[in-house]
Amino acid sequence: WATKGMDVKINGKPQAAHVTPASYVSLDRTWNDGDRVDVSLPMALHMDRMPDDPTLATVMYGPLVLAGELGGEGLTDEMVYLKGQRDQSHGPTIDVPMLVVGDDDPAAWIEPVADRPLAFRTVDVGRPNDVTLIPYHRLFGRRYAIYWRIVREGSTELREIVAAEEARRAKAARTVDSVAIGVQASEQGHGFEGNETQAGRHQGRFWRHASGWFSYRLG
């Protein structure tokens, strides 16, 4: 996040302020009651890419991390607040759009939303749909995404992702039935039985193990 163009005023008068990232602005003067300090920060859209995967990035506006609004359909208070069973599911998963862009500058494919301060919308780059982005701290009780798969149109990365998705869908089409191991509702729906077996959750994934045995009925 750049500080170039930062503007500082005291009582409406511009001040000479020199600042570098991760530092402070020092205002040395004799202060009086009622003095007013106005700070104008340069804010621009930019991306922060994952160091181990340049196709995965978060979108930021100045220092603000933007999160995509993915709706709250199917979410209950129990899911949001993790009430009830320790293996409580967060509800059905949803697909997160991929962003296929023609420019590395997000300002070329993201625009402000009218009458919604600090809200933005991708433009004709979301697959299968565009998304609205707002500051992460404003989201609660809804699904959201922070990191996005962002690839260039016509790139090798895009071709590989499309091929992998087609393979995943083909596998899903051939799947007769499946059980979400460790998720109570799914296990009960598949006739779970067992002896000396435990289930839990680790790093967002459910597990089950047994010193005895467990089984399901698939059909």
Phi, psi and omega in degrees: 000118185278147177255000178299131181093002178296138184236128180237130178232143172242118183055037177086356182259127180300143179243149175281106183236121179244123185216147175241158180306144179064030177230192183235158171260126180258124178245105186254109181196171172273118186268146179237155175303136178090356176300142182236132177248124176247129179239125177248118182257140176290128182235125179214154176287136176203165181248148173241108186273149175292135184295334182260000180203095184293347177276355180249122186211156171255150178258133182233155173237104189061233179271000186271127173280128180261135179245145180273133178282117181245013173084172182235018183300129178085352179277139175243168177301324180297321179289317183293317184261006179055045177276159173088222186297148180294337179261023182306130179281154174275011180094179182297140179282159179229158177278136178264131181301147171263146181253116180253110192243162176250001184211141179284348178272113182298339178295345179278343183223014173229135180228153179296149175269127182299137175066015175230093181304136178063024174247141183225165181218131174291153186236106172058033177234346182281133175236116011271355183210157176284164184228154174264135183244131176224164178305135185306322185290350179269355183261132173202143177074013178225160174286149180205166173226143177250316178263136185237146171280110184240114183230156180279144176302131177080005184279162175298321180300320179295317180297320180293320180294317179297318180295319179295322179291320177297321178294321179296316180293323178295320178295318179298323180293333180271351184280123180282317182200160177206157179233137176275097185298132179089348178265116190306311184299318181291318180295315179296325179289347179244030172061042182302135171221152179183168179216132182054055180227146180228155177227158179191198184220137180218123179051043175082002180239143180273151178217162171214137173223170184208137167269347174252257181202164169207157182209161177226161171250116180251146181201000000 
